[in-house]
Amino acid sequence: RWIKKQFPNYRKHQLGEKSPMTEKRIILLNDIGFDLKLEDKSSWEKRYEELKVYVHEFGNTIVPRRYSKNTALGKFVSRQRYFYKQFQIGEKSSISDEKIRLLNEIGFEWDPTENRWYERYDELKAHLNSGCPISDKFHRWNETQRLNYSKYKIGFKSPMTEKRINLLNDIGFQWNSKYDMLDIKWERSFNELKDYFNKHEHFHVTKDHHENPSLSGWIAKQRLYYKKFQNGDISTTMTEERIKRLINIGFAWNEEEIDPREDPVKVIAGNNKVLSDNNVESVVNTECKADIKVGCE
């Protein structure tokens, strides 16, 4: 029983987790010929063989973390990816060149998220090459790329990279999403908001507004999405471009902070400061614009 405990204690020590195992104890055990890697090796080989069976059945190594048929296999796969990252940056890791070679032989996905992105990219590329218009199938993925690109440009944490940007540019990806149905709907609501302001000179749209009952809900969503954008939430549909356009018409992100009916120019200045504080280049211009009535004589 004491012997069995040394193996898991050793593994925890290797991972930097809390463990009664110490370097001194490892040396003492090695001095008497106790092979701490023996169990790890046999356990690793067993899971590796199980993974090969999984690949044969499903065609990939993306085993769910809580794979009901074999929970140990899901954990094993997750650990290999963790060990590999540690190995790459030169930190202590239980993975070796030989294990990496064996895993590569069966097509092990070291970063399944990255692989899924390239699969989706290839699907979009093939779809565009076919000459077909963008279908609903790609709208959400396309919108996510635009959002990630927007965050990448202003220095927010984002999965977007220069390599992905170049690949998307190569297939003529539209960073301005005016051609997508989601943006067509947004444009329509945005224009309705401008019309409302030009008519009423404020953005306090009530839920019972009979001319456009849905406009109040749309405004509330823009404020919510903006907060998510500030917090780096990738689920939001708010983009840098939309923020700029809303600011240019004097939109107040917090309805309680500023009353546009009192001082429209103050609204623009206040929102401009909010945008600048988030490292987004200001495009606010308080001079008279042709299509809106904010700050104009």
C-alpha positions in Angstrom: 0.0 0.0 0.0 2.8 2.4 0.8 4.5 1.6 -2.5 1.3 2.3 -4.4 1.1 5.8 -2.9 4.5 6.8 -4.1 3.4 6.7 -7.8 0.5 9.3 -7.6 2.6 11.4 -5.2 5.4 11.4 -7.7 3.0 12.4 -10.6 1.6 15.3 -8.5 5.2 16.4 -7.7 6.0 16.4 -11.4 3.0 18.6 -12.2 3.9 21.0 -9.5 0.8 20.1 -7.4 0.8 19.8 -3.7 2.4 16.5 -2.8 4.3 14.8 0.1 6.9 13.8 -2.5 10.1 15.8 -2.5 13.3 15.8 -4.5 15.1 14.3 -1.5 12.6 11.4 -1.4 12.9 10.8 -5.2 16.7 10.6 -4.8 16.4 8.2 -1.9 14.0 5.9 -3.8 16.2 6.0 -6.9 19.2 5.0 -4.8 17.5 1.8 -3.8 16.4 1.1 -7.4 12.8 2.1 -7.0 11.5 3.1 -10.5 8.9 5.8 -9.9 8.2 6.0 -13.7 7.4 2.3 -14.0 3.7 2.6 -13.2 3.4 5.8 -15.2 4.9 4.1 -18.2 2.6 1.1 -18.1 -0.5 3.3 -17.4 0.5 5.6 -20.3 0.9 2.7 -22.7 -2.5 1.3 -21.7 -4.3 4.6 -22.3 -2.4 5.1 -25.6 -3.7 1.8 -26.9 -7.3 2.8 -25.8 -6.8 6.0 -27.6 -5.9 4.2 -30.8 -9.1 2.2 -30.6 -11.0 5.5 -30.1 -9.3 7.0 -33.2 -10.3 3.9 -35.2 -13.9 4.3 -34.1 -14.4 8.1 -34.3 -11.6 9.3 -36.6 -10.1 11.8 -34.2 -8.4 12.2 -30.8 -10.9 14.8 -29.4 -12.0 12.7 -26.5 -14.6 14.5 -24.3 -13.2 15.3 -20.9 -16.1 13.3 -19.3 -16.3 10.5 -21.9 -18.8 8.2 -20.3 -17.4 5.0 -21.8 -13.9 5.7 -20.5 -13.5 8.7 -18.2 -9.9 7.9 -17.7 -9.2 8.2 -21.4 -10.7 11.7 -21.5 -8.5 12.8 -18.6 -5.5 11.1 -20.3 -6.0 13.1 -23.5 -6.4 16.4 -21.6 -3.2 15.7 -19.6 -1.2 15.0 -22.7 -2.1 18.4 -24.1 -1.2 20.1 -20.8 2.1 18.2 -20.6 2.9 19.1 -24.2 2.4 22.8 -23.5 4.7 22.6 -20.5 7.3 20.7 -22.6 7.2 23.4 -25.3 8.1 26.2 -22.9 10.8 24.2 -21.2 9.1 23.5 -18.0 9.0 20.2 -16.1 6.7 17.7 -17.9 6.1 14.0 -17.9 5.8 13.9 -21.7 8.8 12.9 -23.8 9.9 13.1 -27.4 9.0 9.4 -27.8 5.5 9.9 -26.4 5.0 13.0 -28.7 6.2 10.9 -31.7 3.7 8.1 -30.8 0.8 10.5 -30.4 1.7 12.2 -33.7 1.6 8.9 -35.4 -2.1 8.6 -34.7 -2.9 12.2 -35.6 -3.2 13.6 -32.1 -4.8 17.0 -32.0 -2.6 19.1 -29.6 -4.9 22.1 -30.0 -8.5 21.0 -31.0 -9.8 24.6 -30.9 -7.2 25.6 -33.5 -8.1 22.6 -35.6 -11.8 23.4 -35.5 -11.1 26.9 -36.7 -9.2 25.7 -39.7 -11.9 23.2 -40.5 -14.5 26.0 -40.5 -12.2 28.2 -42.6 -11.8 25.4 -45.2 -15.6 25.0 -45.3 -16.1 28.7 -45.9 -13.3 28.8 -48.5 -14.9 25.9 -50.4 -18.3 27.6 -50.2 -17.1 30.9 -51.6 -15.2 29.1 -54.4 -18.5 27.5 -55.4 -19.9 30.9 -56.2 -22.8 30.5 -53.8 -23.9 33.4 -51.6 -23.1 33.2 -47.9 -25.7 30.9 -46.2 -27.1 31.1 -42.7 -24.7 28.3 -41.8 -21.7 30.7 -41.7 -23.3 33.9 -40.2 -22.5 33.2 -36.6 -18.9 32.0 -37.3 -18.3 35.1 -39.6 -19.6 37.4 -36.9 -17.3 35.8 -34.3 -14.3 36.5 -36.6 -15.3 40.1 -37.0 -15.7 40.5 -33.2 -12.4 38.8 -32.5 -10.7 41.0 -35.1 -12.1 44.1 -33.6 -10.8 43.1 -30.1 -7.4 42.2 -31.6 -7.0 45.6 -33.2 -7.6 47.5 -29.9 -5.4 45.2 -27.9 -8.0 43.1 -26.1 -7.5 39.4 -25.5 -8.6 37.6 -28.6 -8.0 34.3 -30.5 -7.5 36.3 -33.7 -4.0 36.3 -35.0 -2.1 37.9 -37.9 -2.0 34.4 -39.6 -5.8 34.1 -39.4 -6.3 37.6 -40.7 -4.1 36.9 -43.7 -5.9 33.7 -44.4 -9.3 35.4 -44.3 -8.1 38.2 -46.5 -6.9 35.7 -49.0 -10.4 34.5 -49.6 -11.9 38.0 -49.7 -13.5 37.9 -46.2 -15.7 40.9 -45.6 -14.6 42.5 -42.3 -17.4 44.9 -42.7 -20.4 42.6 -42.2 -22.9 44.7 -44.1 -23.7 41.8 -46.3 -24.7 39.5 -43.4 -28.3 39.1 -42.4 -27.4 39.9 -38.8 -26.0 43.2 -39.8 -28.9 44.0 -42.1 -31.2 43.7 -39.1 -28.8 45.9 -37.0 -28.6 48.5 -39.7 -32.4 48.7 -39.9 -32.7 49.2 -36.1 -29.9 51.7 -36.1 -31.6 53.8 -38.8 -34.8 53.5 -36.9 -33.0 54.9 -33.8 -31.6 57.8 -35.8 -35.1 58.6 -37.2 -36.5 58.4 -33.6 -33.9 60.9 -32.4 -34.4 63.3 -35.3 -38.1 63.3 -34.4 -38.0 63.4 -30.6 -34.4 64.7 -29.9 -33.8 62.0 -27.2 -33.1 58.3 -26.9 -35.6 57.5 -24.1 -37.7 55.1 -26.1 -40.4 53.5 -23.9 -41.5 49.9 -24.2 -45.0 51.0 -25.1 -43.8 53.2 -28.0 -46.6 52.4 -30.5 -44.6 53.4 -33.7 -41.9 50.8 -33.0 -42.4 48.6 -30.0 -39.2 46.6 -30.6 -36.9 49.6 -30.6 -36.8 49.9 -26.8 -35.6 46.3 -26.5 -32.9 46.8 -29.2 -31.5 49.9 -27.3 -31.3 47.9 -24.1 -29.4 45.1 -25.9 -26.9 47.6 -27.3 -26.1 48.7 -23.8 -25.8 45.2 -22.6 -23.6 44.1 -25.5 -21.4 47.2 -25.0 -20.8 46.1 -21.4 -19.9 42.6 -22.6 -17.5 44.1 -25.2 -15.8 46.1 -22.4 -15.4 43.0 -20.4 -13.9 41.0 -23.3 -16.9 38.7 -23.6 -16.6 37.1 -27.0 -20.4 36.2 -27.0 -21.3 39.8 -27.7 -22.2 41.1 -31.1 -21.0 44.6 -30.3 -18.1 45.7 -32.5 -15.7 48.7 -32.5 -17.4 50.0 -35.7 -20.9 49.8 -34.1 -19.6 51.6 -31.0 -18.2 54.4 -33.1 -21.5 54.8 -35.1 -23.6 54.9 -32.0 -21.3 57.5 -30.4 -21.5 59.6 -33.5 -25.3 60.0 -33.0 -24.9 60.8 -29.3 -26.0 57.5 -27.9 -25.7 57.2 -24.1 -24.5 53.8 -23.0 -25.9 54.3 -19.5 -29.4 55.9 -19.7 -29.1 57.2 -16.1 -25.8 58.9 -16.6 -26.7 61.5 -19.2 -29.9 62.9 -20.4 -29.5 63.7 -24.2 -32.4 66.1 -24.0 -30.4 68.4 -21.8 -27.1 68.5 -23.6 -26.5 66.4 -26.8 -22.9 67.6 -27.1 -22.1 66.5 -23.6 -23.4 63.1 -24.5 -20.9 62.9 -27.4 -18.0 64.2 -25.3 -18.8 61.7 -22.5 -19.1 58.8 -24.9 -15.9 59.9 -26.7 -14.1 59.7 -23.3 -15.5 56.2 -22.6 -14.3 55.0 -26.0 -10.9 56.6 -25.6 -10.5 55.0 -22.2 -10.9 51.7 -23.9 -8.1 52.5 -26.4 -10.5 52.8 -29.3 -9.5 55.6 -31.7 -12.1 58.4 -31.5 -14.1 59.2 -34.6 -16.4 61.6 -32.9 -17.0 64.8 -34.8 -19.2 67.4 -33.2 -19.5 69.3 -36.4 -22.8 69.2 -38.3 -23.4 66.0 -40.1 -25.7 65.6 -43.1 -27.7 62.6 -41.9 -28.1 63.4 -38.2 -29.2 66.4 -36.1 -26.8 66.0 -33.1 -25.2 69.4 -32.2 -26.3 71.0 -35.4 -27.9 74.4 -35.8 
